[in-house]
């Protein structure tokens, strides 16, 4: 009972489990969002509501009637969308009456019409995606019987070809088996219904890894006595060997059930709440598109129960496997490394080994088959075992008890393992590695040591790689539909400095216009525009240019405000995560007093720590913002001309800064980098105040990361406590140069600058100056 | 060479950790004895400028240590009581890193690192991670780093705790050798360590300096008729007589 209590009453463990469950739901929700930014949550919810409404309308209708209903809905949305485009165009008539009539046809459209343009567009897009899914489902349902026939026909045709004709070959047997299994599905009634919640739930891959994390947490809790140096004591006690091991096996089993509930159960309930409820769980599982190739006859409800049970059982087997590996190496740190290698190899085999490979049994008799269990249900595959085809799902599930029993036996051996024994191979390998590494490390300067501590001891290198990979999904451009007119076309064609050639172009264009009234009228406007730009430039003392500000507007301007905020929030999270352990690492190691008693243990080391933090912040800056600029240059190579004085753009005509767009961008990026460097000071301060890296990560994310993400999501009140506007700087710079100073951006910047300087001073004093009391 | 503490006071809230403490240290070994909370570690943290004093002055060769800053710390070797180390570092890496922080470099750093690892009997395990060391080995790593850079003031907080008897005697002998031209402040609960090597013993009680004298003098100060004495007075009896409330 003591072990149960120790494991289940640890507040830190309970908190971590709940946090994992919450994160799992958050990422599920995030994955369902049509995009990330202001208005995305309402777009998602409205889209789901639209889906539920459509499903509700389809109830009781025949297949044909559902098809007709979807077609009609498509026409309504399409007409409305076209009318909205026309409404925003200056060369098409705005048929107000028609628009009104379309809107009145639908309650959904009536609610959309009341929204501002941007929100309406997001919600319409979300509805459009849901409608496409319904079309796909309807098409699938209508064609399911035909699909089953097609499988039979293909089997017959293939059997007749010579290469599959040999009755003793795997290929022939596979064709026959496939045909037989699909033949059993004939007569299965597939029905149109609310599938989205289930499809989203089953395809949510991350849940499998969150579940794995839950299992790992419990397995690591079984090794806590090793970390605490109590292994010998526990093992010497009366019940410290097999009996304790068996208790822990039972705890692991209970943990798997708990994990299934916390991850899959909670996600399913959340998904159902989001997408309109349970629907009819008595329908055949094949009613869902994802289960097209699933050959077991079962209802949706039955499948959910079976799936959850399989999840619990496979989690148990995986847990025993992890425990056996971790427990077999005496040194906990090395055991984690060994486990990492084993898991990596298994994953590579699972993910990258081709299905056709002769080694494919190791792809499927694999740890990840039991982690990514949903694949066993959604992918139909027979593998070749001694020339006979075996369904991978049935085979994996049949092998599960054998795998679990083998791991259980290993676990029992691990429980009997002696704490002190012969030096193992891993220790010997690590010893050689350390000896070689020492040869290089003895040449490190103090700066080199700080960088090394950050990259290796604080796992900085792993974080930076993760950040690099995570940044791949950032987007930088928000398309803005500009009015396309002949006048604009001329300006686009004439883009560049206004010179004699500009006048010659206009003259030539007049000739080519050949008396066309529309073209000539546009050229009049162009001429007037050129004259205006010349006059403005002469008065302002800069070079006149014809340039289109639309590209800048779509990346740095008002059109892309939400993207800029999201990217700034991401840059903040990256900086926070990478800098959080820089100071707390010393506190955690308990070396602060000793370092401070050294000649170079104060200012010298602080400056180097600061430089490491700056490096991490600059990396985040580069990953988010240098990438942004490179993207802009590569996406519009001919349109981006950095020498254009910004006053040539109408929006910046009265800019207090007489700079080129290149200088404007330089200022913008400098401001962003400065804001991130200031943030690194604030993160360092928090980090220096806590005893453990773990706490530093949590507090820094709480203070800086989460408010930034919430603000990026559109929770405006967060602007008061997050430096997103300072890090983005795009809104502030744009408003400054367009002479409409955005006070909140300026205030944020000033407050943030002051806070950063204060943080730097306090942090420096905490590290270098005398302390008031003991740490 | 002289390290002088004059009227040094340190309070933690209402608790007076060190009260009006005055003492002048010249080269030699000073054993500091006192029960837990007597103010030994506080005194060491004040000398290493790890905590802020509430009053008094600490001077090294007549100059305030706060003004001397890193010039003073360059003369300082400090071995803290807590076994805080970078568990991920090897013994050699850790000592090399600390050597860098003491301003050592190049061949001088390499030879000093080799020297202190040899002295503390860590040469055989120099490439092993400190995280895997026993308490006694960690203690030796901490002592090794304190000895780097030929410090003129050596502050050792429980240097022999966790060491086996053979190792303790060896380290004790080594500290004795060092004391000829430097100030060694040695705080410990192992009274026999101080008895055998200290030139002078400081008895601290509740933040106050109770007595300060060579061990023999302190032993002589214990009355012959003091009850617990069986046959021969030792410094342990002095401890019990003066501090064993």
Interface residues (C-beta under 8 A of the other chain):
Chain A: X331 X333 X430 X431 X434 X435 X437 X438 X441 X442 X444 X445 X446 X449 X453 X456 X457 X589 X590 X591 X592 X593 X594 X595 X596 X597 X598 X599 X600 X601 X602 X603 X604 X605 X770 X771 X772 X773 X774
Chain B: X12 X45 X48 X49 X50 X51 X52 X66 X70 X73 X74 X76 X78 X79 X80 X82 X83 X84 X85 X86 X87 X88 X89 X90 X92 X93 X96 X97 X98 X100 X101 X102 X103 X109 X110 X113 X126 X127 X128 X129 X131 X132 X142 X145 X149 X155
